[in-house]
Amino acid sequence: QLQLVESGGGLVQPGGSLRLSCAASGFSLDYYTTAWFRQAPGKEREGVSCISSGDGSTLYSDSVKGRFSISRDNVNNAVNLQMNNLKPEDTAVYYCAAGVDCGGVTYWGQGTQVTVSA
């Protein structure tokens, strides 16, 4: 079965950190561009970060640049999103996605909740 499973979400105070992980089964993430999206209540889903399958180049939205870092874990067939200096506006359900490029998604994960609150 081909699937993506996110983990690592939770409740954290402003200024804190979380690391999200996206593990793939049934296919290798080495051959897919992998991205993280998020959707806050009442808002549209937005792209957060993306890492390409080829040269490993990365992209970040302006809202997270300098605070979030995406990386591949080739041993565990996963992609991680390290989130530092979290802000209340980062509160959302975070989704992992894999596809041919940052916008061309083939597979979606089920999402993991991140809540940033004092």
N, C-alpha and C positions, 0 to 999 in steps of 0.2 A: 504494500500500500504506500502510495506516494503522499507524504505529508510533511508539514513544518509545524514544530511545536515550540512555542515561546515559553520562557520561564524567567524568573527574577524580578517580577513586578512586586509592588507592595506599597506600604505607607512610609513616607520619609519626611523629615522636617525640611523646611527651606534651607538651602545651603548644603544639604546632604548629598549622598551619592547612591546610585544603584547601577548594577550591571545586568542588562537583559541578555539572554541567550536565545538563539534561534537554531534548533537542531533539526536537521533533515533526515528523513528515512525514506528508503526506496529510490533515492537518486543522490548524486554527488553535487554539493554546492560549488565544487571547484569549477563546474561548467556553466554556472548561472550567475548572473549579476543579482546581488541580494540587496534588498532595501528595507528600511524601517519606515513605517507610516504611523501616524497617530490620529485619533479622533476624539475630540473633547465633546462633552454634552452640548447639543445644539449647534455644533459646528461641522463643517465638512472635513473629510479625511484629508490630511496633508502629508506630503513627503518630508521626512526628517533627515535621512541620511541614506547613502547608497555606496556600495563597493562593487567595482566591476570584476568580471570573471577573468579578464585578460591580464591587464597590467596592474590590477589591484588599486586603480585610482579611486579616490573617494570624493563624495560630494556631501555638503551639509546645507541645510536651510540656514538663512541668516539668523533665525531665532535661536539656534542651538550652536552655531559656529563658535569654536573656542571652549565650549563646555562639554560637548559630546564627542565621542571617538568610536568609530566603527572598525572592526577588525575581523579577520578570518581565524578560525580554529580548525586547521586542516585535520588534526588528529581526531577530533570529535565530530567532523563534518558539520560544523556550526559557524555561525556568525554572531559576534557579540557587539553590544552597544553599551559602552561605558558612559554613564551620565553623571557629570559632576556639577556642583553648584546649582542644584535643582531649584526651580522657582515654582510658585503655585500655578503659574500659567502653563507649566509642563504637565499638569494633571490631564490624563487622557488614557484611553485604551491604546496600547501600542501593538502594532501588527507587523509581523515579518512577512516579506514577499520575495519571491524569486522569479526571474524571467530573463528575457534576452537583453533587456537594458533597464535603466532605472524606472522607466514608465511602462514597459511592456511586461506586465505581470502574468505569470502562468500559474503559480501556486501562492496561496495565502495561508497564513497560520490563523489560529482561532483568536488570538489577541491575549494580552496580559495587561491588567490594570496597574497604572502608576498614579499614586495620589501623593501630592506634595502639600502638606498642611502642618501648621503648628498645633 
